[in-house]
Amino acid sequence: MIWWFQRKVLLFPAVIVCCLFIVLYSLCRPGDSNSSIKFTVQEIESLKKQLNAFEHKLKKKELKTIYLVTPTYHRLTQQADLVRMSNTLKLVESIHWIVIEDSNKKTDLVKNILEDSSIKHTQLYVSTSNDLVRLNSDPRWKKHRGVDQRNLGLKWLRENITGQINDGVVYFADDDNTYHENLFKEMRNTKKISMWPVALVGGLNWEGPVCKNGRVVSFYTAWEPNRMFPVDMAAFAINLHVILENNDVYINPEVKRGYLETDFLERLGITKDEIEAKAEDCQKILVWHTQTSEPNMKNEIKLQSLGRGSNPKIVI
């Protein structure tokens, strides 16, 4: 009820201003000799621009905020991945980018990228606990990465958004994925949870929900299909209220491989029947699990051993 009233209050001034503009324009058309007041074409165009800007501002206030929770860690491709992601996010309205570094302090590299992006953001940091640190020789799947960082993002939301009337959506957006801007338009009006397929994950062209008439009927996956939600973390968005109302639910790093998402969603009280199908009934790919590969730096290492390495002041 409060949300409805707020929306009407926001729209009321816009309606009044538009009506006034129509009346003034009809009474004061340029070249109308019967008008006691005349506006020049330039003045009318200027008024139009002001009204358009005002209308755009009101619409932006009405949009639900999308809170993107992005873990990141130092690596050779970190800056490239974050810049690529920020270039997409610049195209999206009403987002709040929460970037959490796997570090014991904030870094200038991440700080500069966030500030240069002009995106509303929060920069956090927490070092991954020792039991979750993966050795360089370990395969990606051996230990869950980014759990401590995502959980800090959830903690920040609960401490900073609680009590606000503003509605929103929470999405776990890794920095090594590739996103289509339309993905964020799809998820913005999520009532409880929405889902879509993710490409290049699970050893498949795509993995995720199979949908019919806006509902999930099954899941396409090759590994342990008996899981309640056999999807990637990038395959769903959750309404902010679900996160805030279940303030003791965090991502559990102790669950076995592949069950991170299932365990989290089940403890949030989500059922399959509540999933809203997005991306043209799950027929369109809007996110790719590209996983930027680590570059081979053998020549750089060789030159460094000879004292002729690249300038360390140039941050790649």
N, C-alpha and C positions, 0 to 999 in steps of 0.2 A: 504494500500500500504506500509506504514511504517512497519507494523507488518510483512508483507511478506518479505521485505528486511532484517529486523532483523533476521528472521528465517534462510534465506539463508546465511547471514553472520556467524551465529552460526554454521551452518552445514558445511560450506566450509573448515574450518581447520580440521574437523573430517575426511572429505573425503580425503584430502591431506595426513594426517597422516596414514590413513588406506592403501592408495595406496603405500606409502613409505614402510610400513611394508610388504606388499605383495611382493614388488620388492626385498627388503632385504632378506626376508625369502626364496624366490626362488633362489636367487644368493648365499646365504650363509647357505644352509642347512647343519646341522652337518653330517660329514662323507663324504661330497662331495669333493673329492680330486682335482677337477678342480676349486674350488673356491679360489680366492686370499685372501678373507676375510672369517673367520670362526667365528660363534657364538656357544657357548655351549648351550646345551638344557636348562640349568638354565637361561642363559641370554635371550633366546627367550621367555621362560615362563614369565620371569620378564617383558619383553616388552609387552607381551600379556596382563598382568594384568594392566599395566599402560594405555594401549589403552582402555581396558574395563572400567577402572575408568574414563578416559577422556570422553568416549562415554556416560557413565551414567551421568556425570556431565552436558554434553550438553543437554541430554534428560530432565534432571530435570529443566534446565533453560527454556526449551520450554513448560513445563507443566504450565497450568494456576494455579494460586494460589487459593486455597479455603479458604475463610475467614469465620471462624466459630464464630458466635456471641452467647455466652453462658451466660445467667444470672445465678447467684447463690446467695444463702443466707445461713446464719448460721443455722444449725440444726444438730441433732445427726448423720445423715447419709451423711452429706455434703462431708466429706473427702472420704468416701467409694465410693460415686457416682462419684466424680471427678477423683479418682484414676482409677476406672473401665473405665471411658470414656477416660482417657489419655492412658490407655493400648491399646485401639483400635486405637487411633489417632497416636500412635507411628508407626503403620503399614502403615500409609498413607504418601505419599510424597507431598511436596509443599503445606503445609497448614500453616495458620496463625491463631492461636487460640486467640480470643479476649474474655476474661473472665471479666464480669462486676459484682462486688459484690453489693448486697443490703446492704450498710454499709456507715458510715460516714468517713471511712478510709480503706486503704488496710490492709488486715490481713496477718499475717505470714503463717497461714495454707494454704491459696490459693497460696501465693508467693512460698512456699516450694514445693507444688505439681507441679506448673508450671516449676520451675527451675529443679526439679528432672526428669521431663518428657523429657527434651531436645528438646521440640517442640518450634518452633518460636511462641512467644506469646506476648500479651499486657494485662496487668492487669489494670482494671479501677474500679471505684466505684462511686455509687450514691445511696443515701437513697430513698426508695419509698415514694412518696408524701403521705401525710396523708389521702387524699380521696381514695387512692387505697390500704391502709393497711387493711388486712383482719383479723378479730378476730379469735381466735383459735376455737371458736364454729361455725364459718361460713363454709359452704360447699366450696369446691375448686372453683366451678364455679361462686360463687357470685360476685367476683371481679377479674379483669384481673391481673395476676401476671407477673412480669418481664417486663412490658411495659417501665418503665423509664430506665431500664438497657439496653434493646434492642435499644431504641432510642439513648442512649449515644453511643452504639456501632456503629449505623448508622452515628452519628455525627462524631465519630473518623475517620471512613472510608472517609467521605467527606472532612475532614480537612487534612488527611494524605496521601490519595491515589490520590486525584485530580491532574491532570497534568501528571501523569505517563502513559507511553505507555502500560505497563504491563496489560494484560487482567486478569480477575478473575471471581470468582463466590462467592456469599454470601449465607450462610445457617444459619438459626436460630436453633441452636442445644442445647436443654435443657439438663441439667446435670443429670436428672433423667430418661432419655430415654436410650435404648440400641441400639447400632448401629453395623451393619455388615460393615466391611472394604470396601466391594464392593460398598456400597452406594456412597462413595466418588468418586470412579472411574466412576460411572454412571453419577454423577452430574457435573463432571469437565468440560465437553465440552458444557455446557448449552449455547445456543445462546441468549435466552431472559429469558424464564422460563421453568423449567422442573418439572415434578410431578411423584409421586409414591404413593402406598397405605401405610398407617401406621396401625400397628396392636395394638389391645387392647385399642382402643379409641372410644369414642362416645357410649359406652355400646355395642360395636360390636366386633366380631373377628378381623375385620379390617374396616377401613373407608377410602374413597378416590376416586380417579379417576377410571373409567372403560374405558379401552382403546381398540382401534382397529387400526392395521397398523400404530402404532406410534403416533396416535392422541387420544385425550380424547373425548369420545362420550357422556359420562354422568358421574354421581357421585353416589357412593353407600353410603348412609347415612340414619339414622333413624329420625333425628331431623332437621326440617326446610329445607327440600330439595330444596326449592325455592331460597336459597342463591346462588349467582353467583359462589362462590368457597367454597363449604361446605367441607373444609379440615382442618386438624390440621396444626399448624405452622411447624411441622417436615416433612410435605408432599411435600415441594417444595424448589427449589433453584433458585436464580435470578442472571443473569449476572451482574457483577459489574457495567458495563456502565449504566444499567438501574437505579441503585441506584444513581450513580453520576450525571446522567443527570436530575434526578428529585429530586434535592437537598432540596426541601421544603416539601417533602413527608415523614412523620413519622407515626408511629403506633399510632392510636387515641384511648386512653383508654375510651373515652366517648361513643363509639358505644355500642349497646346492646349486650348481651351475644351471643356468637357464630359468630359475624360478624367482629371480629378483622381482620381475614385474608382476608375476602372478601373486606372490606373497604380499606385495605392497598393495595391490588393488583389492585383494580379498580382505585385508585388514581394514581398508577404507570402507568396507561394506558394499562394494560394487558387485553387481551381478551382470551376467551376459545380456539379459533382457533390457538392461538400462543403457546399453551402448548405442550411441547415435552414429550412424554410418555417414562418413563424409567422403569427399573426393569422388563425386559422381557415383555414389553407391559402391565405393571401394573399387572403382574401375580405372582410376587415374592415379599415376605416381606423382607425388609432390615433394617427396623427400627421398634422398639417396644416402645409403650408409657407405660413403666413398672411402673413408679411412685413409687419409693421405699417407702414402708410404714413406718410410724413412729414407732419405737420399743417401747414396753411396759417396762418402767423402774421402775415398782412399788417396786421391791426389792432394787434397788439402792437408791431410795428415802427413803425407810424404814431405810436402813443402814446409810444413811447420817443423818437422824434425830437422830440416836443413836451415831453419831460421828464416825462411822466406814465405811464411804463411800470410794469408790475407789480413788486411787492416782490421784489428779487433774492435775498433771504434765504429765500424760499419755494422749495424745490427740487421741481420737478414730476416 
